[in-house]
Amino acid sequence: MPTTNHWQVIQHQVVKSLKSARRHLWGNVIVYLSLFLIEYYYAQLGHSQTLRADAFNNLSGIVSTGLLLTGLYIAAETHDDDLFGAPISPTEQQTLGPRIQQSRFRFETIYTLISGLIMMAIALEIIFKGSLTLLRQAKVTAPLPIAGLGAAFSGLTLLILWGFNHYWSRKLNNAALIAASRDTFSDALTSLVTVLTVLGTTWLKLPWLDSVASILLGIYIFHSGLHIFQESSLNLVDYFDPYLEERYQAKLESLPAVQQVTFLRAHYDGNLIMLDVTIAIDRQLTVDNIYALTQKINTLMWAEFGVMETNVMVVPADQ
């Protein structure tokens, strides 16, 4: 385990990053809300099911971003006397050790998972609505070209927003912003496809094309939500990429003092990578040598792979 001072440095860096990500996500909420209102208005004006689906896709962006903000808010708290309503012992509050704070970091993942579920629910509503419209083609009004104007404005705005999200997600190395960046890019492409669908429907005089496109858009949104749900679920059950664990092991075994890595397990706390490792070393090494080796391993894993904390257990090589 890291020393208290070491953990305070880690905690300060992570909480600062979380608060910065939170500020950027508030900008996302404002943009998505504005685009939802604009697209929904133009969808009603232009009689376009595809644009309506795109508007609700942006509404799902508001919901998912709001959930990410909630997770980030809880994760960034450091001096509360409770954890989501559950009491924290006075001793834990005084020491401000890693256990409670790492639990808070996981709320980011929990709320990301919920946002994925909500995206899937909205997608099912879009698919259902598009299917009903497709079955009632005799009553369908072909979309007007003006509907494409709302989609074009949305697509260009989201491309600009994606640029900001992409830059800051890499700069802050924040999972919530990375998810938001990925979602914004797919939303931008969706809006641009909506433009082509509206114009194509108008020029080709095929009213059913609008309904089919909205169904396909709903399927795409469902797939995106499912992907977010899957990633978050795997993080919560401590799944970790085995190929990345193999790289960790190879790096540790390349150290001259490490004769063998007998155990290695990595997991996520929020967007932080935590690593537990057992190494076999020469039993002749002194306590000072072992301490220096563990500190070197922590520094190395952070510098090479961004592993926030490496818990090292040492055993004799001939045991």
C-alpha angles and dihedrals in degrees: 000000000000120000118260091253091049091051092049089057091049092046093049092051094047096045091049089052092048092052092049090050089049092057092051092049091055086061088053091054092053093048094046093047091051092048093048091055093045095047095044090052092050091044090057091043094047098036092234122156091187093055090047089053089049090051091053089047086060089047088057086053089058092049095046092045090049090053091048089052090052091051092048091048092054092043092052095053112107109166106043119126091220140045109227090326095319115114122250119214117252090239092056091048092052097046094043088204126173100264099078095035092051087052088053090051089060091063087074088062093044094054091044087056091051090050089055091053092051091050089054092049092051090047091054090052090052092049091048093048092047092049092051091050091048090054091052099051093144089069097042121115115213112245118257122236090246088073088068090061092064092048092048092052090048093049095051093045092050092049089057091046090049090055091056093044093048093051096048095041089059094041094050096031088222122163094209092054091045089054090046091049092051091047093048092052092051090047091052092052090046092055092049090050087051089057091054092046094051093047092043092051091049095048098041094042092227108139092180090063090072092056093045091051092050090052091050089047090052090052090051092051090048091052092050092050091048090052092052090047092050095049093047093047092052091050092051093052090049096250113162134184106268093207090057090049088053089055090050091052094047091051093050093046089053089068110100094226094052111082095178142351104229097177135017130170128166129191141166129252101190101311093333120109113223122189132199115193138171117203132190115223140170109287089221092072115111126235089255091053092049092048091050090049094053091049090049091051092051092050093045096050091048094048096043103036109010093248104166098203132012116193107202125199117189127210131173113266094232095050 
